[in-house]
């Protein structure tokens, strides 16, 4: 009896080892396949999906990137839902969309208030329909040293920049999962990959956006919801007026990004289901070298680039008004060419 049990135990042991070897071989094959596909996508034009008829909700749509995203999605025949705390600015965005023949719905919503998010979200579902593309764009910055930031500003930064993503996503993700169709886009920042001096609360909130998007993607992929996508956009300093007065040491080499080109790059990432996009490409470089350089070395590099004094000339948010210079949708070639230039 004992010898029979020993043989069964030995057989189970061998089976377990064989299965483990097969798992290793399958992992190796899968990794090589994904690397090959990534290289192919880098050199060849990716397939761009249609968003015609999609319901696209954009938070912080009254200004900057949010406003321009609304314009671009309307050109692609999507129904645009505009959320902003500034009713007047949001109305201007709505007028811009309608002037292009687009279909939009405007709502006043303070995304930092959970109850208000839920209330307005229910209203959107009843009046417009299920949101299929959610763009969490709303953001604020205080621009002060940690010890100089009032408690209420720290709370506001996290409520708007990070916690709002939880509330909006929890409102609209269930219908996306049910239909296995949807896209959640979070506008992060290069400051959510590499920190900036005097932006303790802002950087912490944007690092949170990076982590939130990464794990949300895991939940969707591992949960088998392959029709629901996520995109994390991490642009550097964009000329929206949010960081008015700020500048790096070499502005000619690293100038503020133009809104139109930045939005084109983000649009391309969304339309090709790219999981993460950084612009300019130097953001990838700094995020990468940070992982293996000694902390003191990285600090010296950032100091040389002017990161340590970037916020010294900060004067606060100023609205940077702009009009879209294009009245027609970008072609696939235009999107790809613009992405290459801005990348």
N, C-alpha and C positions, 0 to 999 in steps of 0.2 A: 504493500500500500504506500509505504513511504517512498519507494523508488518511482512509483507512478506519479506521485505528487511532485517529486523532484524533476521528472521529465517534463511535466506540464509547466512547472515554474520556469524551467530552462527554455521551453518553447515560447512561452510568453515573453521572456527576456529577449530572445532572438527576434521575435516579431516586433517588439517595441523598438529595438535598435534599427531594424530594417525600415520601419516607418519613419524613424527620425532621419535616417539617411535620405530617404525619398523627400522628406520635407525640406532638407537642406538643398538638395538638387533642384527642387521646384522653386525654392526661394531664389537661388542663383539664376535660374532661367527667367523668372519674373523680373528680377532686377535688371538683367541684361536687356530684356525686351523693352522695359520702360525707359532705360537709358537710350536705346536705339530710337524709340519713338520721340523722345525729347530732342535728340540731335536732328531728326528729320523735321520736326516742327520748327526748329531754330532756322534751318536753311530754306524751308519751303513754306509758301503761304498757307496759313491755317485756314480751315473752313469757317466761314462766318455765318452764324445762325441768324434767322429772321426773328424780329421782335414785333412784327406787325400784329396788332390786336392784343398784345400783352398789356397787363395793367402794371405800370411801374410807379412805385411810391418812393418819393425822394424826401428825406428830412433835410432841413436847412436849405430849402429850395429858393429862399429869397435873396441869396447872395452867391457870388463867386462860383465855385465848382458846382454846387447844387443847381444854381440857375442855368448854367451852361449845359449840364447833363440833361436837364428838363428840355431844353431847346433841341439837343441832339436826338433824344429819344422820340420827340414829337415829329422830327423829320423822317424818322423810320416808321411812322404810322403806329406808334404805341400810344395807349391812353396813359396820360401822365397825371399822377396824384401828387399835389404839392403840399408839403407840411412845413410850416415855419411859425415861429412865435411872433414875427414881424408881419402883421397883416398887410400893411402898405407895400412893403418890399415883395411879399408873396404875390400880391395882385399885379405888380409890374411884370413878374415872371410869367404869370398867367396870360397877361396881355401879349407878351412876346410869343408865347406858344400859340395863342389864337391867331396872331398876325401871320403865322406860318401855315395856318389852316389846321393846326393841331387840336386834339381833344384833351382837355384838362379839367381837373377839379381841384379847387383850392380850399385848404382847411387851416385854421389857426390851431396850433398845438404846441404846448410846452413839453418837449420829450423828456424833460427832467422829472416830470411828475407822472408816476406810474399810473395813477387812476385816470388821468387825462388821456394818456396814451391808449389805454384800454377803451375808454369811452369813444374817442375819435376813430379808433380802429374799427369798432363795431359799426359806427356810422358809415365808414368807407365801404365796408363789406355789404351793407344794405343798399347804399346809393350807387356804388360803382361796380362792385363785384369782388371776387377773391383776388388779392394781390399776388402776382406771379414773379415780380422782380422787386425786391426791397433793397433800397440803397440808403444805408445809414451814413449820412454825410454831416449832420449837424455837429458843430464843435465850438468850443470857447477856449480862451487862453487868458490867464491872469498876468503873466509876465513879471512875477516878483520872486525874490528869494524866499526860501521855505519859511523862515522866521518872520517874514514881512507879510505873508499872505493871510488875510482874515479867514477864520474858520469857514465862513459861509461861501467864500470863493473856492476853497478847496472842495467843499461838498458840491458846489455847482459844477466844477470841472469834471468830477467823477460822475455826477448824475447825468450830464449832457454827453460827455465824450465816451463813457463806458457803460454805465448802467442802463442808459436808454436803449442800447443795442439788445440787452436782455429782454426788455419789455416789448419792443417792436417785433423782435424775432419770435418771441413766444406767442404773439398775436397772430402772425401771418404764416409761420412755418407749418402748423398743423395741416392747413389746406394744401400746401405744397407737397407735403409728404403723402397725403391722401391721394393726390393725383399723380404723384411721382413726377412733378414738373414744377420747376421754380429756380430762382437764383437769388442769393443773398450777397450783397456787395457791401463791404465795410471800408469806409475811407479812413485809413490809418494815417501814418506819417513816418518819414525817415527817423523822426524822433522817437518812434516806437520800436526802433531797431538799434539805434545808437543815440544815447542821451545827449542833451544840450544843457549847458550851464544856465542856471536861473530859470529852469523850466521843470522843477521837481514834480509838481502836480500834473502838468500837461504830459510830460514824458511817461510818468507812471500810468496815466490813463490810456495813453496810446500803446504802451507795452501791453496793457491789458487787452486792448483791441486785437493786437497780434495774437495773443494767446487764446482769446475767445474765438477768433476765426479759425485758428488751427484746430482746436478741439471740436468745434462745431462741424468742421469738415470731416474729422475722424468719425463723429457720431453718424453722419450721413452715409459715409462710405462703408463703414463697418456694419451699419444697419441695413445695407442693401438698397438705399435710396439713390440709385445712380442717376436719376433724372433731376435731382435737386443739386445745384452747384453753389459753390462759394467763391468769392474773389476778394482778396485783400489788396487794396491799393495803398502804396506807401510813397507818396511824392515828397520831395524835399520842399524847400521854401517856395511856395507859389505866390505869385503877385496878386493876391486877393484883398490886400489891406489888413488881413488878420495880424500880420507881423510887421506892421508899418514902422519904418525907421530901422529895422534890423538889417544887418549886413555882415557878410563874411569878409575875411581879410583880402581875398582875391575875387572881387565881384566880376571881373572880366572872364575869369575861368569858371566860376560857379555863380552865375547870375540868377536872380529870382526866376522861377519858371513862369512862362506865359500861360494864362488860363486855358486858352483855346487848344494849345498843343498838349497840355497836360490832360485835358478832358478827352482829346482824341486818343491818347494812349490808354486811358482808362476804358474808354468805349471799346477799343480793340480787344482789351483783356476780357471784358464782359461778353462781347459777341463771339469770342473764341473759347469761352469757359476756362480762361487761364486762372489758376488758383491764386497766384500772387504776382503783382506787378510793381516794380520800383522804378521811379524816374527822378533824375537821370540814372544811367546805369552805374554811376559811381556809388550810389547808395548800396548796391549789391556788394561792391568792393569793400566799403568800410564795414558793413555788417559781417562780411566774411573774415577779414583780417582781425576783427575784434575777438573772434572765437579762439585764436591761437597766440596772439601777441600778448606779452606781459602787460598787465594793467598800466604800469608806469610808462611803458613805451607808447601805448595807445593814447594816454593822456597827453604826451608830448606831441604826437601827431595832430591830435585835435586842437591843441593850443596853437600849433604852427598854422593851421588852417583858419584860425580865428573863431573857433567854436566857443572858446572861453569868454569872448567879448561880444558874441553875436547879439545878445539881448541888451547890451549896455545902452544902445541908442533907441530902444523900443519906446514908441510913443502911444501905443494903443491901436485899437481897430479903427481903420478908416474904410469906408465903403469905396470899392473900386468899380465904378460903373463901366459897363462895356456893352456893346451890341455885337451880336454875331455877324460876322462879315459874310457868312454863307447862307443862302436861302434854300439850298437844295441839300439832300442827304449826301454824305460822303460816300464815294464809291469804295469798293473793297481795296482798290489800288491806292486811293488817297489815304485811307486809314493805315494801310501797311507802310506806305512811304513816310507818312507823318510820324508813325511809331518809330521807324528806324532813325529818323532825324532827332526826335526827342529822346530816344533811348540812349 
